[in-house]
Amino acid sequence: MKPMEELDAAGAAKLKYVLCDIDDTITTNGKLTKESYAALWDLHKSGFEVIPVTGRPAGWCDLIIREWPVRAVIGENGAFVYYWEGSKIRTLVHPSVAGPEVRAKLEAVRQACLAGVPGCRVARDQFARIYDLAIDFNEDEPKLGLEAAEKIRQICVSLGAQAKISSIHVNTWFGDYNKRAMAKLFFQSVLREENMKERCIFFGDSPNDEPMFEAFPNSCAVANILSFIGQLRHLPTYVTRQKGADGFAEAVRHILSLVIA
């Protein structure tokens, strides 16, 4: 990983889209800070199209698309995209998303996780989810740590589910999709952007961002990625000096300094 300052003017000039994870990437201790929110607005005002790419639920994403300065939001680790088409909000669902019949399978996963990892619990935002199950190991108390998260992930996978560890949840679902797959589908079928890799930069912080780190030559992690290095096969290209929201704001300042004369 290289310091974010090594992104040069030639690379920044090609960028149009800023994709970003939410939790612990543009937030710190669960809060969207004034610095990171201002950074989103600065990007928007400078002509960039911001697209959060998150494991958070559909209910959150409906608020985000309406109230944040964003072009689209990819939610539940790639199950869907909410996006603006003129003055209307549209929805794109990944074609491999499982139907209602999957609820019984997710319930079996839930029971196995709660039984197998004492102290873990269903995430408080589960009521706002459509397609996946989120098991909280590190958002609310008690904080269980990454060893517990890996045990939860293994239980999910043993029952045939997909599972990804974020900084706070293990997200699990049935269907052949992830953040990268949905980003690719959205850019091809809706935005009609042929040079996605060259035109995008992605910001993340944890293992569930790894498909995006692998996909985008311009990928950047905030400094808290260093806690997860041992779990990653594909590292981001750049890393910020600061963690969380401060790291994101740091990176945005650098990008804008290169493209605004």
C-alpha positions in Angstrom: 0.0 0.0 0.0 1.2 3.5 -0.9 0.4 6.7 1.0 -2.6 8.5 -0.5 -0.4 11.4 -1.3 1.1 9.3 -4.1 -2.1 9.6 -6.2 -1.0 12.1 -8.8 -2.8 14.8 -10.8 -2.9 12.6 -13.9 -4.7 9.9 -12.0 -7.0 12.2 -10.2 -8.0 14.0 -13.4 -9.5 10.8 -14.8 -11.8 10.3 -11.8 -15.5 10.9 -11.9 -17.0 8.5 -9.4 -16.1 8.2 -5.7 -17.3 4.9 -4.2 -17.1 4.5 -0.5 -18.0 2.1 2.3 -19.8 3.8 5.3 -19.0 2.3 8.7 -15.5 3.2 9.9 -14.7 4.5 6.5 -16.6 7.8 6.5 -17.7 7.4 10.1 -15.7 7.4 13.4 -17.1 5.6 16.4 -20.4 5.2 14.6 -20.8 8.8 13.8 -20.8 10.6 10.4 -18.6 13.5 11.3 -18.9 17.1 10.0 -15.6 16.7 8.2 -16.6 13.6 6.3 -20.1 14.9 5.5 -18.5 18.1 4.3 -16.2 16.0 2.2 -19.2 14.3 0.5 -20.6 17.8 -0.3 -17.3 19.1 -1.5 -17.0 16.1 -3.9 -20.6 16.7 -5.1 -20.1 20.4 -5.7 -16.9 19.7 -7.6 -18.7 17.4 -10.1 -17.9 14.0 -8.7 -20.6 11.4 -8.4 -20.6 9.8 -4.9 -21.8 6.2 -4.5 -21.8 4.6 -1.0 -21.2 0.9 -1.2 -22.3 -0.6 2.1 -23.5 -3.7 4.1 -26.1 -1.5 5.7 -29.8 -2.3 5.1 -32.4 -1.1 2.6 -34.0 1.2 5.1 -30.8 3.1 5.6 -30.2 3.2 1.9 -33.6 4.8 1.2 -32.7 7.6 3.6 -29.2 8.0 2.1 -30.3 8.3 -1.5 -32.8 10.9 -0.5 -30.8 13.0 2.0 -27.1 12.7 1.1 -25.4 14.3 -1.9 -25.1 10.9 -3.7 -25.8 9.6 -7.2 -26.6 6.1 -6.0 -26.2 3.7 -3.0 -25.4 0.0 -3.2 -26.8 -1.8 -0.1 -26.7 -5.1 1.7 -23.3 -5.9 0.3 -24.5 -5.7 -3.3 -28.1 -7.0 -3.2 -29.5 -3.8 -4.8 -28.8 -0.3 -5.9 -31.0 2.7 -5.3 -30.2 5.4 -7.8 -31.4 8.7 -9.3 -32.8 8.7 -12.8 -33.7 12.4 -13.3 -36.0 13.3 -10.4 -37.0 9.7 -9.7 -35.4 7.1 -7.5 -35.0 3.7 -9.2 -34.0 0.3 -7.9 -31.8 -2.3 -9.5 -31.7 -5.8 -7.8 -29.0 -8.2 -8.5 -30.4 -11.1 -10.6 -29.0 -13.8 -8.2 -30.7 -12.4 -5.1 -32.6 -15.2 -3.4 -36.4 -15.1 -3.1 -38.6 -15.2 0.0 -38.0 -18.9 0.3 -34.6 -18.2 1.7 -36.0 -16.9 5.0 -36.1 -20.3 6.5 -32.4 -20.9 5.6 -31.4 -17.5 7.1 -33.3 -18.4 10.2 -31.3 -21.6 10.5 -28.1 -19.5 10.1 -29.3 -17.1 12.8 -29.9 -19.9 15.3 -26.6 -21.5 14.6 -24.6 -18.3 15.0 -26.4 -17.4 18.3 -25.8 -20.8 19.7 -22.3 -21.2 18.4 -20.8 -17.8 19.4 -22.0 -16.7 22.9 -22.6 -12.9 23.1 -23.2 -12.3 19.4 -26.6 -11.0 18.5 -28.7 -10.0 15.5 -27.9 -6.5 14.4 -30.3 -3.7 15.6 -30.8 -2.7 12.0 -32.1 -6.1 10.9 -35.7 -4.9 10.8 -34.7 -2.6 7.9 -33.1 -5.4 5.8 -34.7 -7.2 2.9 -32.1 -9.8 1.6 -29.5 -10.6 4.2 -28.9 -11.3 7.9 -26.5 -9.2 9.9 -24.9 -10.6 13.1 -23.4 -8.0 15.3 -20.1 -8.8 17.0 -18.6 -5.3 17.4 -21.2 -2.5 17.0 -23.1 -2.8 20.3 -21.9 -4.2 23.6 -20.4 -6.6 24.3 -17.6 -6.1 21.8 -16.5 -9.6 20.8 -13.6 -9.0 18.4 -12.3 -10.5 15.2 -11.9 -14.0 16.5 -15.6 -14.2 17.2 -16.3 -12.7 13.8 -14.4 -15.4 12.1 -16.3 -18.1 14.0 -19.6 -16.5 12.9 -18.4 -16.4 9.3 -17.4 -20.1 9.4 -20.8 -21.1 10.8 -22.5 -19.1 8.0 -20.4 -20.7 5.3 -20.9 -24.2 6.7 -24.6 -23.8 6.1 -24.1 -22.8 2.5 -24.3 -19.0 2.9 -22.1 -16.2 1.7 -20.6 -14.3 4.6 -18.4 -11.2 4.9 -16.9 -9.6 7.9 -17.1 -5.8 8.3 -15.8 -3.8 11.1 -19.0 -4.3 13.1 -21.1 -7.1 11.6 -20.9 -10.4 9.8 -23.3 -10.1 6.9 -24.6 -13.3 5.5 -26.9 -14.1 2.5 -27.8 -16.6 -0.2 -27.0 -15.5 -3.7 -24.0 -15.1 -6.0 -23.2 -11.4 -5.5 -21.1 -9.0 -3.5 -20.2 -5.3 -3.6 -18.0 -5.7 -6.7 -20.5 -7.7 -8.7 -23.2 -5.2 -8.1 -21.0 -2.2 -8.8 -20.0 -3.8 -12.1 -23.6 -4.5 -13.1 -24.7 -1.0 -12.2 -22.0 0.7 -14.1 -22.6 -1.5 -17.2 -26.4 -1.5 -17.3 -27.4 1.9 -15.8 -24.5 4.3 -16.1 -23.1 2.8 -19.3 -19.6 3.6 -18.2 -17.1 1.7 -20.2 -14.0 2.8 -18.2 -15.2 2.0 -14.7 -11.8 1.1 -13.4 -10.1 4.2 -14.6 -13.0 6.6 -13.6 -13.6 5.3 -10.1 -11.8 5.4 -6.8 -13.1 3.2 -3.9 -12.6 3.8 -0.2 -13.0 1.1 2.4 -11.7 -0.2 5.8 -12.4 -3.9 6.3 -12.5 -7.4 4.8 -15.9 -7.0 3.2 -14.3 -4.3 1.0 -11.7 -6.8 -0.3 -13.6 -7.5 -3.6 -13.6 -3.7 -4.3 -9.9 -3.4 -3.4 -9.2 -6.2 -5.9 -11.4 -4.7 -8.6 -10.2 -1.0 -8.6 -6.7 0.1 -9.3 -7.6 3.3 -7.6 -8.6 1.9 -4.2 -7.8 3.5 -0.9 -8.3 2.3 2.7 -8.4 4.5 5.8 -5.7 3.7 8.3 -7.8 1.4 10.4 -7.4 -1.2 7.6 -4.1 -2.1 9.3 -6.0 -4.1 11.9 -7.2 -6.5 9.1 -4.1 -6.9 7.0 -3.6 -10.5 8.0 -7.1 -11.4 6.7 -6.7 -9.8 3.3 -5.3 -11.3 0.1 -6.0 -8.2 -1.9 -4.8 -4.9 -0.4 -5.9 -1.4 -1.5 -3.5 0.6 -3.6 -3.4 3.5 -1.2 -3.8 4.1 2.5 -4.5 7.3 4.4 -2.5 8.5 7.4 -5.6 8.9 9.6 -8.4 6.5 10.5 -12.1 6.5 9.8 -13.8 9.8 8.9 -10.6 11.8 9.3 -8.9 9.5 6.8 -11.7 9.9 4.3 -11.7 13.7 4.6 -7.9 13.7 4.3 -8.1 11.7 1.0 -10.8 13.9 -0.4 -8.8 17.1 0.3 -5.9 15.6 -1.6 -8.0 14.6 -4.6 -9.6 18.0 -4.8 -6.3 19.8 -4.4 -5.2 18.0 -7.6 -8.3 18.7 -9.7 -9.3 22.2 -8.6 -7.0 24.9 -10.0 
